[in-house]
């Protein structure tokens, strides 16, 4: 434990000893109770901002975590205080055992939320079974409401399947259905108002996401539309826009609602105003690496330790040491765009 306890951390852990794990508390007192697990690197779309056009070199299957390894690690994290697990990818719903993984996670005592982030292509087909297995929350990525533009952005067909999935989720009682929309200048910033309109008759939370730099997505500052600019545009159309109370650890900036609309909107401002101070999340990549920051390139392989027979105690020490090294905040917009990191699809 020696290396885990810098004095600030030790003091924090002593003061808050009982309820939360020292291993998942970093030296800035952030308690990490939210884990994102990538189930696969594969995706059935090729979104421009996520994956380089030529695709990515996929990790051989034998090096990806098995369902059993995923559950073993999840159990460990939940025991240490993780209350929410989100399954991501690639596209998590193309993993054949996804329903089974959700069912296994559902049995973990102490886990309050099992969520999935999906592109929605396979959602209508799988959602009834996922719901039965214990899935509590859904985020669906959709960057345009124009079918032809959808095909241009994702380099594939499937717009109507995604729309069907969104309606299916609302119909099965997921309230809100979160819709993630990455806003890019010259692509879809002219659709922001249409997306707000989309919340009129459906229980959606449309989350406008500032375009972020990742390896191979040809990021540049001109493409980024800041949340302030989006908000101004929306307020010109709906001056009566209401601000909603917010969750402190949420990545989404304050939510807003047009009065009498069923749904709401919010903003994720990773670029213009980072929210590192309240970050409570950790990530495990499909090949079993722990990332303590989405924008940090340091990773530690939990898979290798697991496969070489590390005990639960050793694994917790390794996780704790990685969390302890987490920086106060990510490098900032200019540095991130220069940094070597995995393409988004591999995170």
N, C-alpha and C positions, 0 to 999 in steps of 0.2 A: 504493500500500500504506500510505501515511502514516496515513490515518485509521483503518486497521484495527488499528494496533498501539499500544494503550495499553501502558504499561510492564509491567504485570503479565502481559499477554497475550504481549508480546514475549519476556519472560523464559521464560514457559511454553513458547512455541513453540521457542525456542532449545534449551531443555533436552530437549524431546521432538521435536527437529527431524525426524529421519528418518521415523518411521513414519506420522505423521498430518498431514493437511492443516491449514495455518494458517487457511485460509478457513472451515473447519468447526469450528474451535476457538474458543470464546467467551472473554470476558475472565475467566471463572471457571475456565478450564481444562477445561470440559466438551467432550468430543469427540463430535461429532454423526455417528454412523455408521448412523443409522436414519432413513429417509425414508418418510413416509406420503403417498401420492398419491391424491387423490380423482378417480375416473373420471367421476362424474356427480353432479348435484344431485338427480336424480330418484330416487324410491323407490316400490316397489309396496306399501308399508305406510304407516301414518300414526301411528307410535307417539307416545303422549301426551307423553313427556318429551323427544322429539327435535324434533317439528315442531308448530307451532301448528295448531289444528284447521282453520283456514281455509286451511291449506297455506302455501306460501311463493312469493314472486315468483321464478320461475326465470330464470336468465341465458339470453339468446338463444343458440342453438346455436353461432352463428359466433364467440361470445366465449369458448366453452369450448376447452380444449386439444384439439388433434387427436391421434390416436395417434402421429403422427410427432413432434409437439412433446413429448409425454410421454416418448417414448424419447430424444429429444435431451437433455432436461433430466436424465432418469435417468442417461444415459451420463456427463454432466458430474459429477453428484453421486457416481457410483460411482468415477469417475476420481479424485475428491478423497477417497475413503475410505469412502463409504457401503457397508455390507455387507448391509444388510437393507432391502427395500422392501416396504411393505404397501399393497395397493390397497384403497381404501375408497370411500365414496360420501357421500350417497345410498346406493343399493344397487348396488355395482359389477357384479353379475352381470346387470343389465339392460342394460348397455352391449353392443351387438351385437359389437364387436370385442375383447371381453375376453380370449378365448382367444388371439387373435393378439398382444395386448399382452403377455400372460404369456410367450408364445413368444419375442418380441423381447427381453424383459428377461432371459430365461434365457441369451441369447447374450452378455450383458455380462460381461466378464471381471472377476473380483473380487467379484461379487455372490454372496453365500452363501445368502441366504434370500429367497424370494418368497412373501409371505403375502397372504391376503385376509380381510377382515372382511365377513361377509354375514349377511343375515337368514334365509338357508337356503331361501327359497321356490323358487329355481331350481337349488338345489345338486345334487340327485340327477341331473337332466338333464345338467348341464354338467361335473360333477366328473371323470368319466373323461377327457374331453378336456383339462380344466385340468391334471390330473395328468400326462398325457402331454406337455403343453406345458412343464411344469417347476414347477408350483405345489408348494411344500414344506410350507406350514402354513396352517391354517384356524381362524378364529374365527367362531363362529356365535352370533348374538344370540338369546337366548330368556329371557323374563322370567317365564314361568309354565308349569306343567305341566298346567294345567287348560284344556281347549279353549275353554270359554265365556269364561273370563277373558282368554285370548289374544285373542279377537276384540274384547273390550272395550278392552284396552290398545292393540292395534295398529289398531283400527277397521277391520279386514279379516278375511277367513277365511284359512286356510292352515296351521293348527297341525300337521296330519298330514304336510304336505309338509316342514315343518321337522324333525320327528322322523325322517322317512325320510332326510332329508339328513344328520342326525347319525349315524345308523346306517350310511349309505353311506360316510361319511368314515372311520369306524372300520374298516369292512370293506375299504376300499381302502388301509389301512395308515397313516392319519394318527394318530400316537400322540404326544402326546395330541391329541385334538380339543378345542380350547378352546371353552367355552360361556360367553358373557358374559351375566350376569344383573344388571340394574339393580334394586336393592332399594328399594322405596318403601313407607313406612308406610301402612297402610290399603289397600294394593294386593296385595302379595305377600310381605310379611315373614313371613307365616304358612307360607310354602312353603320356607323356608330348609332345613329338615330333609329335605324331599322331594328337594330338589336334591342334598343330600349323598348321599342314598340312591341317586340317579340314577348316582352314580359307582361303585356296587357292582359292576356287571357290564360296564361299558363303560370304555374307556381315555380318560376325559374329564378335563379340568381345568376344573372349574366355577369361574369367577371372579366373586365377588360384588362388584358395583361400587356405591360410594356414589353416591346420586342427586345430580347436579350441576346448577347453575343455568345455563340458556341462554335466549337471547331467545325469548319466546313459550311457554316450558314451564311457566309459573305455579309456579315453584319456591318452596317455603318450607321453613323449618327443620324444621317439624313432620313433613314427609314424609321427612326424611333419617334413615336407620337407620345408626348408625356401625358400623364393622367390629368394634369391641370388643363391642358388644351382640350382633351376629350370632355372634361366636365364643363368647360365654358361653352362648347358646342351644344351640349345637352341642355344646359340652363337657358340658352337662347330659345330653344324650342319649348322647354317645359320650365318656365321660371318658378313654378310652384313646387319643384323637386324638393322632397323632404330628406333630411339626413337621418340615418338610423343609429341607434346606440351600437358600439362595436365591442368585439372580443379583443382582449389585449394581445394574445399570442397569435392572432389570425394574421396570415400574410396579406389578407385583403385590407386595403384602406377602407375607412368607413363606408358602409353601404348607403345607398340612396334609393328612394322609391318615388315614382310618380303617383300622387294620390289616386286611389281607386283602381290602380293596376294590381293584378294578383301577385306579380313577382317583383323583383328588385334588381338593382345593379350594384357592382362594387368594382374596385380597381386594385390591381396588383402592381406595385410601383418599385419592382426590384432595382430599376435603373435610376429613376430621378430621386427617390427617397427610400433608401434601404431600410429594412425593418429588422436588422441584425440583433438589436438590443433585446427583442422579445422572442428571438428564434428558439423554438422548442423541438426542432426536428432533426432526425438523423436519417441517413439513407443507406440501404444495402443494394448494391448493384446485382444484376442477374448472375454475374460470375463470383458473387460472394464477397465483394469488397465493401468495407464500411467507409462512407464519406460523411464527414461531420459538417461539411458545408458544400452546398450545390456548386458554388463558384471556386471552391478550394480544390487544388489538384492533388492534395495528399490523401492517400487511401491506405487502408490496412486490410489484408486478406483474412477474413474470418473463415472462409472456405478451407484454406490451407491448414489453419490451426485445427479446425474441426476434423479434417480428414487425417491429420497426423495424430489424432487421439487426445487432443487437449481436454482437460477436465472442465467442468462447468466453471469452477473457481478460476482456472487459468483464462478461460474465455472472458469472464467478467472483468478480470484484471486488464486484459488486452483492450477490451472495449472502453474501460474506465480511463486507461492511459490515453487513448485516442481522443476521447471526449475532453480530457484535461488539456490537450494540446489545441483545442479549438480556439481560433483567434476571436478577438473582440468583434470584428466585422470583416466583411469581404473586401477585396482590394479596391473597390470603387470602379466606376464605369470605364474610365480610360484604360486602367490596368487590366481589367477583366478582358477587354476586347483584344489585348495583346497576348493573353496568357494561353498556355497550352492546357487544354482540358479535353475530356471526352466529348464527342458530339452528344447532343442532348439525348438522342435515342439510346445511347449506351449508358445513360445515367438512370 
